[in-house]
Each structure stands twice: as structure tokens, then as C-alpha cells.
Amino acid sequence: MTIGSQPAGKDTPAPEQRSARLSVAALRSATPGRMWGGKGCGAPCDFCRVVVNPEEIEYEVEARVGGEALILHFHPRCHDAWSASRESSAEPASREPKSWSSAPAE
């Protein structure tokens, strides 16, 4: 993931605006790209759906969801939870208990 200092420039196509909430499955399958942080823009957080006010910090993540480029908006704590949920759903084998080694004790 690249962290930038400002949103995409004029040479980059603008991600589509959306009015519908993303499903949990779509949010988990989103592929993050660049990320910015700053004051909230009044958009609802894509994780908890509570508006991120201008007095709050907001993370904007440029992501691909189902082949479509979108800007996702998050509170910092919600971004952390989203990242953790993506990681845990991507590696189900790592959640299995590990077996003890059968090597003899010295």
C-alpha cells in the first residue's frame, strides 16, 4: 500500500462516487491501493457507517472492489479493524492450532 500526501492527481481517473453501502463481503474483498489521512469530509465511514466529521481524522483508501475503483472512508480505528478483518479472512489456515513438535526433549 502506498501512502500519499494528497489525493489522486488529474492524470488519474477519478474513482466513481457511490451512494449505496458496500456489503461486508465486498468490503473484505477490496484491494487497497493508495491511502491518505486528513480531516473528515462528512462522508460515512465504510466500516461503521457513522459520518466522519471535519473535526475528526479520516483515512481515505483508494481501492478496487469488484473491478471498480472506489475511495473508501474510515475512522482510524475502523481502518485498523477493516485491515485486521481482511488479513484474517485472507489466511484461514493460519488460524488453525499448530501441533507440538514430536522431537524428543533433551
LINGIGI-V678528 format. One record per residue. N is the residue number from 1. RES is the residue in one letter. D_CENTER is the distance of its C-alpha to the mean C-alpha in Angstrom with 2 decimals. Layout:
BEGIN
N&RES&D_CENTER, N&RES&D_CENTER
END
This chain:
BEGIN
1&M&10.39, 2&T&12.69, 3&I&12.76, 4&G&15.15, 5&S&17.56, 6&Q&17.49, 7&P&15.94, 8&A&17.06, 9&G&20.85, 10&K&23.42, 11&D&23.66, 12&T&20.15, 13&P&20.01, 14&A&18.17, 15&P&15.30, 16&E&16.72, 17&Q&16.75, 18&R&16.32, 19&S&17.89, 20&A&16.93, 21&R&14.26, 22&L&11.96, 23&S&13.16, 24&V&11.55, 25&A&12.35, 26&A&10.86, 27&L&7.40, 28&R&7.88, 29&S&9.43, 30&A&7.12, 31&T&7.86, 32&P&6.14, 33&G&9.20, 34&R&10.38, 35&M&9.16, 36&W&11.65, 37&G&12.71, 38&G&15.67, 39&K&17.39, 40&G&15.97, 41&C&17.08, 42&G&17.87, 43&A&15.13, 44&P&13.89, 45&C&10.62, 46&D&8.62, 47&F&8.49, 48&C&12.10, 49&R&13.64, 50&V&15.61, 51&V&16.31, 52&V&15.17, 53&N&18.70, 54&P&20.01, 55&E&21.15, 56&E&17.68, 57&I&15.12, 58&E&12.07, 59&Y&9.07, 60&E&8.70, 61&V&6.44, 62&E&8.76, 63&A&7.77, 64&R&10.40, 65&V&10.79, 66&G&14.29, 67&G&15.65, 68&E&14.74, 69&A&13.07, 70&L&11.08, 71&I&9.78, 72&L&7.04, 73&H&8.41, 74&F&7.73, 75&H&10.49, 76&P&10.21, 77&R&10.99, 78&C&8.50, 79&H&5.57, 80&D&7.85, 81&A&8.48, 82&W&5.25, 83&S&5.43, 84&A&9.04, 85&S&9.15, 86&R&7.81, 87&E&10.37, 88&S&12.98, 89&S&12.98, 90&A&13.25, 91&E&16.26, 92&P&18.53, 93&A&21.59, 94&S&20.56, 95&R&20.83, 96&E&24.51, 97&P&27.10, 98&K&28.73, 99&S&32.47, 100&W&34.93, 101&S&36.72, 102&S&40.22, 103&A&41.66, 104&P&44.77, 105&A&44.70, 106&E&46.93
END
